[in-house]
Amino acid sequence: MEKTILQESKYQKRKANKTNFIQGLKAGIPIGMGYFAVSFTLGITARNAGLTPWQAMVMSMALHASAGQFAAINVIAASAGFLEMAVTSFIVNLRYLLLSSSLSQKISSKTPFFHRFLMAFYVTDEIFGVSAARPGYVNPCFVYGAAIVAGPSWEIGTFLGASVGNILPISVANAMNVALYGMFLAIIIPPAKKDKFIAGIVVLSMFASYLFTVIPGINQISSGFQIIILTVLIAGAAALIRPVSDNSNEDPINQESNPEV
């Protein structure tokens, strides 16, 4: 009897993992399309900085961060040292500390370390967005499904941009970046339509972000620090005004789908 129950439990977990993986694949398709467009421009920038297509692609495989990669490429183009490149990339990518901390609250305590490690490697703005928007705990298989589409799209786009990107007019290459912003809108609009409080926070965040770009002194702060400051202030205030229940992640389907092995 116990053996039958155990087999049924394993079957349910495998089924839930498969379902989450497929859902991740579907969520990763628009992300991959946006990534391809942006990374194509990144590849052009890398080529102009003297990187070969293979070098540019390896950079994209190791560093899934558009702003961080653009910053690193600019440092390379300026013939700066490795220390300056490391410090610049670290500052620009500081926001990922916040994203990882936030996403860790959506992961079941039963999730093994190696799943957490692999998920952390693919904590990008967009994958974080679709993962954080899911009800209950985030199944690692969902992240893997999104990453298996989005990751190669970013890397292939970089390679092609560095290989043949210069045949495109600059205006066309720059216009391709709009796809990523459209994807962000697709992430934030549905929850904003359901909850006026969230809609207000989104509008406030956009306005505050604009102010940070025009206020003297503040606009000299790096984009990474600006995002951290705004996130801590606005998210902290929102949490105080409308705290989320501790039971918000207790979704039975997602709890079952979190693998323990």
Number of C-alpha atoms within 10 A of each C-alpha: 6 7 8 9 10 11 12 12 13 14 12 15 20 16 14 21 21 16 15 24 21 17 16 25 23 15 22 27 18 20 25 24 18 24 29 27 23 25 30 28 27 30 33 27 23 28 24 15 16 14 19 16 21 15 17 28 25 14 19 24 16 10 16 19 22 19 15 21 24 19 18 24 25 17 19 18 16 10 11 12 10 12 9 13 19 13 12 18 22 15 15 23 21 17 20 19 12 14 19 17 10 13 19 17 13 20 20 22 12 11 16 13 12 10 19 13 10 13 23 17 13 22 21 21 15 23 22 19 16 20 21 18 15 14 14 19 26 26 28 23 24 27 27 23 21 28 25 17 21 27 21 17 24 28 26 21 26 34 27 21 29 28 18 14 21 16 10 13 9 12 8 10 19 15 12 17 19 12 17 20 11 12 16 16 10 13 15 16 13 12 14 16 11 10 10 11 15 16 17 12 16 16 13 13 18 12 11 13 16 12 13 18 15 11 10 10 9 12 15 12 13 12 19 19 15 19 20 17 13 16 16 12 13 16 14 13 13 15 11 10 10 10 10 11 7 7 8 11 19 14 13 10 15 22 19 20 24 25 20 13 9
